[in-house]
Amino acid sequence: MRLKLLAALLTLSACAHAGIIEDVRTATGQNNFTLAESEVHAYKSQHGATPELAEAVSWMARDAFQSRHLDSADKYAREARALVAQQLNTRRLDSDPHLALALGAAIEVQAQVLTARGERQQAVTLLQTSLRSYGRTSIRARLQKNMNLLGLVGQPAPALRADKFLGAQPKSLAQMKGTPVLLFFWAHWCNDCKYEGPIITRLRSEYQNRGLHVIAPTQFYGYAGQGENASPETELAWIDKVRQHFYSGLLDVPVPVSKVNFDTYGASTTPTLVVISSKGVVDLYHPGLMSYDELRSAIDQAFSR
């Protein structure tokens, strides 16, 4: 009986911890930051500083920035970082996914606020410092994404690794100079990628005679199917199965499989779309979905250069 009671209490505690994130997101979704702050205060007085609380506050920072409340966004981001710092006194960042999400989001919001205030160099410095501190953790790609948003366009496109691949054998970006290249960073679990796939298939067909190259990098995530843990060999087979089913129009497109590519290009968001000019320079860097018209316009600009 005592064991059952203890198990029930632990379950209730876990639910309470997870509930703060949902409660805060519900409040900020209604633009009610006063309620969100009240939820945070009540939770903290009862449970203390937890990884879930840090993530909840990071959502306040994100939503405040989306609402263009820059001062509040910066305040919440700093609060989230302070909560994470408390936890890091006794544990590693990647020991709990809530910690990594909270810290990555908080730094991202701080950089966005600085950029929105016209303090671009300060944003770059913040991200560079953060990359030095957390470059060996799971938030590296997210930090690099924000660095790339500030400065990758107009720069030479970083080389891709292709130690493992599906589809056609990848050529190096240097070998493809002379015509534009479209990089489509995707993940086997990503529904937005499946939405983007037919758009890329259509554009590839339309620009094929003009020499457009398409490369579709992906990476291992450690699981397959319904989320069960998987070895690299098993996950690679699952990636290929997803590719065959959802990307039938892109089966001959090279698919390099490497986390290094995702870190280098900061592809923490999938899809991430990159258009490279015929001279090997990044013309477009876009984390997230793009419509057919938007992506076609970017490709047209790359050809016009």
N, C-alpha and C positions, 0 to 999 in steps of 0.2 A: 504493500500500500504506500509506504513512504517513497519507494522508488518511482511509483506511478505519479505521486504528487510532485516529486522533484522534476520528473520529465515534463509534467504539465506546466509547472512554473517556468522551466527553461523555454518551453515553446511559447508561452505568453510573453516572456522577456524578448525573445527573438522577434516576435510579431510587433511588439512595441517599438523596438529599434528600427525595423524596416518601415513602420508606419509613419515615422516622422518625415521621411522623404516624400511619401505620398501626400501627407497633410500639407507640407510646405508647398509642394508643386500645385496642389489644388488651390491654395490661397493665392499664390503668385499668378496662377493662370487666370484668376479673377482680378488681377492687379491690386490685390489686397495685401500689401506688404506689412501693414500693421498687424493683421492677423497672423501672417507668417512669423513675424518677430515674436508674437505672443506664444505661438506654438513652440518655437525654438527655446524661449525662456523657460516655459513649463517643462519641456522635455529635459533640458539641461539640469534644472533643479532636482529632477527625479533620478536621472540616469548618469549625469556627468557628461564629460566630453567623450563621445564615441565616434568611430569612423562614420557611422550612419549620420550623425549630427553634422559632421564636417561636410559630407556630400549634400545634405539638405541645405546648408548655408551656401554651398557653391551654386546650387540651383537658384537661390535668391539672387546671387551675383549675376548669373547668366540672364535671368528674366529681367532684372533691373536694367542691365545693359540693353537688352532688346527693346525695352520701353524708353530707352535713351535717358534714364536717370543715372548719369555718369557718377555723381558723387556717391550715391547709394551703392551702385555696382562696385565701385572701388572699395567702399567700406566693407561690404559683405565678402568680397574677395580676400581682403586682408584678414577678416575674421575666420574665414575658412582655412586660410594658410596657418593661422595661429592654432586652430584646433588640430590640424594635421601635425604641426610641429610638436604639440604635446604628445601625440601618439608615437611620433618617431623617436622619442626619448627611450622607448622600451621595445620597439619593433621596427621591422623594415617596411619601406613604402609598399612593396608588392606582397606583403603578408596579408593584406586585406584589399579587395578590389574597390571598396568605398573610399579608402585613403587615396589610391591612385587617381580615381575619378575626381575626387574633391580637389586634390592639388593641381592636376592638369587643367581643370576648368578654372580654378582660381587664378593661376598664372596667365592663362589665355585671356580672361576677362581684364586683368590688370594691363596686359599688353594692348588689348582693344581700346580700353579707356584712354591710355596714353596716346594711341594713334588718333583717336577721335578728338583729342584735345590739341592735336598738332605737334605732339611730342614724339615723333616717329623714332628718333635716335634713342631716346630713353626706352622706348618699347623694344628696340633691337638689343640694347644693352641688357635689359631684363631677361630677354629670351636667351641671349648668349650665356649669361651667368647661370640661368636655370639649366641650360643644356650641359654646362660643365658639372653642375651638381647632380643632375638626374639623368645624364645621358646613357647610363647603363640600366635604366629602369624601364618599365612599360610605358611611361609617358613620353619617352623620347620622340616617337613619331608625332605626337600631338604638338610638342614644342617646336619640332622642325616644320610642321605644317604652318604654324603661325609665323615662323621665320620666313618661309617661302612666300607666304602671302604678302609680306612686306618687301621682299627683294629678289625673288627668283625670276620673275618676268624680265626679259632683257639680258639674262645671264646665259652662258653656255649650259646646255642640258647635262646634268650629271649622268655618267655612264650607268648602265644597268648590269646587274649580275645575272647570269643564266646558267649556273651550275646544274640545276634541275629545270626541266621545262616540259610542257605538253605542246601538241601541235607541231607546226613547222619549227625547225631549228632557228633560234633567234640570231639575227645579225646584230652587230654592234651599232650604236647610234652613229658612230663615225663612218661606218660603211654605208649608211643611208643618207648621208648628206647629199643635197642636190634636190630632194623633194621633201615636203613636210611629213611629219610623223605625228600620229595621235596615240598617246598612251592612255589606256583604260585600266586603272587600278580597280580590282574587284575582289569579292570574297564569295566563297561558296554558299554562305548563309544569308547573303545580302539581297533583300527583295528589291531595293532601289536599283541595284546593279542589273537585275533581271528586267526591270523596266527600261533601263538605259540601253540594254543589249540590242533590241531591234532598231533603235535610232542609229547606233553605230554601224550595224549591219547595212542599213539603208545608205548612210553616208559613204561607207566604204565602197559600196557598189557604184554610187554616183561619181566618186572621185578615183576609181580604180584606174581608169585610162589615163589619168593625169599623174599617176604614180604615188598616190597617198599610201603610206605605210601605216599599219595598225599593229600595236603590240599590247597585249593584255596581261600585265603582271598580276600575280596573286602571291599568297604566302600560306604557310601552315598556321593553323590556329590550335592544334592539339585535339581537335574533336571532329566528328563526322556525323552523318545521319541525323538522329534526333538529339544530338548533343553528347553522345557517348564518347569517352576518351578514345583516341585513336593514335596509332603509331604513324610516323611520316608515310610509310608505304601504304597503310590503309587509308589515310586521309588523301593521299595523292590519287588513289583509285576513286575515292568519293568525289574529289574535285573534277576528275575526268568525267564521271557519271553526270554530275551537274552540268558540266560544259556541254556534253552530248545532248542533254535534254533541253536546256534553256538557251543555249547559244549555238544552235545548229548552223546559223549563217556565218559563224566565225571559227569554224573548226580548223581551218588552215592557218589561223592567226597564231603567231608565236605567243606562248604563255610561260614566261620565266616565273619560277617559283622560288622566292627568296624574301626573307624578312629584311635583308639589307636594303633592297629596293624601296620597301615601304618606309623604312627609317630615313633613307636619303631624301625621298620625295615627300616625307611627312604625310603619308597616306593613312592617317588615323581615321579619316572619313572615307567610306566607300559608297558610291564610286568617287574616285578622284580622277579628273580629266586634265590632261596636259597636252597642249599643242606645241610642237617644236617646228621652227621654220626650216627652210631648206639649208640654211647656214648653220643649223645645229643650236639655235638660240631659242629659249623658251618664249613663246608668244602668248600662251594662256596657261594659267594655273588655277584650277577650279575644283575645290573640294565640294562634292555633292552633285545632285542631279542637274542636267542641262537639257533644255528642250531641243528639238530638232533644229528649229530656226536659230537658236542661240549658238549651238555647236557648229552649224553650217556657216554662220557668219564668221566665227573664229577661224575655221578652216579656210574660208575664202580670203580672209586677211593674211593668213600665212602664205597662201599661194600668190597673193598680190605683191608681197614683199620680194 
